[in-house]
Every structure is written in C-alpha cells, then in structure tokens.
Amino acid sequence: MRYRVEIDGTLCSAFGTCVAAAPSVFALERKAAVATVLVPTTDDDQALEAAETCPMDALSIFDAASGDRLV
C-alpha cells in the first residue's frame, strides 16, 4: 500500500521517535526543532509505526489512493 505522510508542525516537539522508526521517511530539523517528511508518499510500513509511536500525535498517515486516514 502507498501512504501519504503529513506532519503537524504545531504539534511536533522533535522527540525523534519518527526518525528512529522510519529513517527513510522522516528527518529532524534541529534548528527549527521539528521533524520533516523526506518523502511525501511511501510504501514503507514503518511510517505507520512512526505515527503510532509519536508522543505528540503530530503525524498523520493516509492511504495515498483513497485519501482515508489510517493513523
């Protein structure tokens, strides 16, 4: 399945759990103290784990085809 990845920058506190879970999808922008999306769409299932483990609930994962929110 293809996923669309979004970050709510107002919620992100740069804990880095998303980067640890899915380093090919997320990176930390230390200067701005937020995570960033490296790729807007991915088939990497680790993106789901990253969203589920975000302590700030700043990540949203959608089915890229249907637009349905998964996490």
CYANA upper distance limits for C-alpha pairs under 8 A (distance plus 0.5 A):
  1 MET  CA     43 ASP  CA      6.24
  1 MET  CA     63 ASP  CA      7.82
  2 ARG  CA     41 THR  CA      7.20
  2 ARG  CA     42 THR  CA      6.06
  2 ARG  CA     43 ASP  CA      4.99
  2 ARG  CA     44 ASP  CA      8.38
  2 ARG  CA     63 ASP  CA      6.76
  2 ARG  CA     64 ALA  CA      5.93
  2 ARG  CA     65 ALA  CA      7.71
  3 TYR  CA     41 THR  CA      5.86
  3 TYR  CA     42 THR  CA      5.73
  3 TYR  CA     43 ASP  CA      6.36
  3 TYR  CA     44 ASP  CA      8.33
  3 TYR  CA     61 ILE  CA      6.81
  3 TYR  CA     62 PHE  CA      6.00
  3 TYR  CA     63 ASP  CA      5.41
  3 TYR  CA     64 ALA  CA      5.32
  4 ARG  CA     40 PRO  CA      6.33
  4 ARG  CA     41 THR  CA      4.93
  4 ARG  CA     42 THR  CA      7.15
  4 ARG  CA     61 ILE  CA      6.26
  4 ARG  CA     62 PHE  CA      5.50
  4 ARG  CA     63 ASP  CA      6.72
  4 ARG  CA     64 ALA  CA      5.51
  5 VAL  CA     37 VAL  CA      7.69
  5 VAL  CA     39 VAL  CA      8.32
  5 VAL  CA     40 PRO  CA      5.98
  5 VAL  CA     41 THR  CA      6.52
  5 VAL  CA     42 THR  CA      8.23
  5 VAL  CA     47 ALA  CA      8.17
  5 VAL  CA     59 LEU  CA      7.86
  5 VAL  CA     60 SER  CA      6.55
  5 VAL  CA     61 ILE  CA      5.40
  5 VAL  CA     62 PHE  CA      7.05
  6 GLU  CA     37 VAL  CA      7.68
  6 GLU  CA     40 PRO  CA      7.84
  6 GLU  CA     59 LEU  CA      6.32
  6 GLU  CA     60 SER  CA      5.69
  6 GLU  CA     61 ILE  CA      6.99
  7 ILE  CA     12 CYS  CA      7.95
  7 ILE  CA     35 ALA  CA      8.08
  7 ILE  CA     36 THR  CA      7.66
  7 ILE  CA     37 VAL  CA      7.76
  7 ILE  CA     58 ALA  CA      6.07
  7 ILE  CA     59 LEU  CA      5.18
  7 ILE  CA     60 SER  CA      6.87
  8 ASP  CA     12 CYS  CA      6.90
  8 ASP  CA     58 ALA  CA      5.53
  8 ASP  CA     59 LEU  CA      6.93
  9 GLY  CA     34 VAL  CA      6.99
  9 GLY  CA     35 ALA  CA      8.18
  9 GLY  CA     58 ALA  CA      7.62
 10 THR  CA     58 ALA  CA      8.43
 11 LEU  CA     56 MET  CA      6.57
 11 LEU  CA     57 ASP  CA      7.75
 11 LEU  CA     58 ALA  CA      5.67
 12 CYS  CA     33 ALA  CA      8.47
 12 CYS  CA     34 VAL  CA      6.05
 12 CYS  CA     35 ALA  CA      7.24
 12 CYS  CA     56 MET  CA      6.74
 12 CYS  CA     57 ASP  CA      8.41
 12 CYS  CA     58 ALA  CA      5.87
 13 SER  CA     33 ALA  CA      6.85
 13 SER  CA     34 VAL  CA      6.28
 13 SER  CA     35 ALA  CA      8.37
 13 SER  CA     56 MET  CA      7.71
 14 ALA  CA     28 LEU  CA      7.06
 14 ALA  CA     29 GLU  CA      8.38
 14 ALA  CA     30 ARG  CA      8.04
 14 ALA  CA     33 ALA  CA      5.85
 14 ALA  CA     34 VAL  CA      5.08
 14 ALA  CA     35 ALA  CA      6.07
 15 PHE  CA     55 PRO  CA      8.32
 16 GLY  CA     20 ALA  CA      6.83
 16 GLY  CA     27 ALA  CA      8.46
 16 GLY  CA     28 LEU  CA      7.18
 16 GLY  CA     35 ALA  CA      7.67
 17 THR  CA     21 ALA  CA      6.62
 17 THR  CA     50 ALA  CA      7.13
 17 THR  CA     53 THR  CA      7.26
 17 THR  CA     54 CYS  CA      6.65
 18 CYS  CA     22 ALA  CA      6.35
 18 CYS  CA     23 PRO  CA      7.89
 18 CYS  CA     26 PHE  CA      6.82
 18 CYS  CA     35 ALA  CA      8.38
 18 CYS  CA     47 ALA  CA      8.20
 18 CYS  CA     49 GLU  CA      8.49
 18 CYS  CA     50 ALA  CA      4.91
 18 CYS  CA     51 ALA  CA      7.36
 18 CYS  CA     53 THR  CA      7.80
 18 CYS  CA     54 CYS  CA      6.91
 19 VAL  CA     23 PRO  CA      5.09
 19 VAL  CA     24 SER  CA      8.42
 19 VAL  CA     25 VAL  CA      7.96
 19 VAL  CA     26 PHE  CA      5.59
 19 VAL  CA     27 ALA  CA      6.10
 19 VAL  CA     28 LEU  CA      7.61
 19 VAL  CA     35 ALA  CA      8.41
 19 VAL  CA     50 ALA  CA      8.03
 20 ALA  CA     50 ALA  CA      8.42
 21 ALA  CA     46 GLN  CA      6.58
 21 ALA  CA     47 ALA  CA      7.85
 21 ALA  CA     49 GLU  CA      6.98
 21 ALA  CA     50 ALA  CA      5.68
 22 ALA  CA     26 PHE  CA      6.74
 22 ALA  CA     44 ASP  CA      8.40
 22 ALA  CA     46 GLN  CA      5.66
 22 ALA  CA     47 ALA  CA      6.20
 22 ALA  CA     49 GLU  CA      8.31
 22 ALA  CA     50 ALA  CA      6.70
 23 PRO  CA     27 ALA  CA      7.13
 24 SER  CA     38 LEU  CA      7.62
 25 VAL  CA     37 VAL  CA      6.42
 25 VAL  CA     38 LEU  CA      5.64
 25 VAL  CA     39 VAL  CA      6.22
 25 VAL  CA     42 THR  CA      7.99
 25 VAL  CA     44 ASP  CA      8.38
 25 VAL  CA     47 ALA  CA      7.28
 26 PHE  CA     35 ALA  CA      7.06
 26 PHE  CA     36 THR  CA      6.14
 26 PHE  CA     37 VAL  CA      5.27
 26 PHE  CA     38 LEU  CA      5.86
 26 PHE  CA     39 VAL  CA      8.26
 27 ALA  CA     35 ALA  CA      6.08
 27 ALA  CA     36 THR  CA      5.82
 27 ALA  CA     37 VAL  CA      7.06
 27 ALA  CA     38 LEU  CA      7.12
 28 LEU  CA     33 ALA  CA      7.78
 28 LEU  CA     34 VAL  CA      6.51
 28 LEU  CA     35 ALA  CA      4.84
 28 LEU  CA     36 THR  CA      6.54
 29 GLU  CA     33 ALA  CA      6.23
 29 GLU  CA     34 VAL  CA      5.93
 29 GLU  CA     35 ALA  CA      6.20
 29 GLU  CA     36 THR  CA      7.07
 30 ARG  CA     34 VAL  CA      7.13
 41 THR  CA     64 ALA  CA      7.68
 42 THR  CA     47 ALA  CA      8.48
 45 ASP  CA     49 GLU  CA      7.64
 46 GLN  CA     50 ALA  CA      6.65
 47 ALA  CA     51 ALA  CA      6.82
 47 ALA  CA     61 ILE  CA      7.91
 48 LEU  CA     52 GLU  CA      6.71
 48 LEU  CA     61 ILE  CA      7.15
 48 LEU  CA     71 VAL  CA      7.33
 49 GLU  CA     53 THR  CA      6.64
 50 ALA  CA     54 CYS  CA      6.66
 50 ALA  CA     59 LEU  CA      8.31
 51 ALA  CA     57 ASP  CA      7.51
 51 ALA  CA     58 ALA  CA      8.09
 51 ALA  CA     59 LEU  CA      5.52
 51 ALA  CA     60 SER  CA      6.87
 51 ALA  CA     61 ILE  CA      7.49
 51 ALA  CA     71 VAL  CA      6.91
 52 GLU  CA     57 ASP  CA      8.19
 52 GLU  CA     71 VAL  CA      7.29
 53 THR  CA     57 ASP  CA      8.49
 54 CYS  CA     58 ALA  CA      7.16
 54 CYS  CA     59 LEU  CA      7.44
 59 LEU  CA     71 VAL  CA      8.25
 60 SER  CA     69 ARG  CA      7.64
 60 SER  CA     70 LEU  CA      8.10
 60 SER  CA     71 VAL  CA      6.04
 61 ILE  CA     69 ARG  CA      6.47
 61 ILE  CA     70 LEU  CA      6.05
 61 ILE  CA     71 VAL  CA      5.64
 62 PHE  CA     67 GLY  CA      6.11
 62 PHE  CA     68 ASP  CA      5.88
 62 PHE  CA     69 ARG  CA      4.75
 62 PHE  CA     70 LEU  CA      5.75
 62 PHE  CA     71 VAL  CA      7.59
 63 ASP  CA     67 GLY  CA      5.61
 63 ASP  CA     68 ASP  CA      5.80
 63 ASP  CA     69 ARG  CA      6.91
 63 ASP  CA     70 LEU  CA      7.13
 64 ALA  CA     68 ASP  CA      8.31
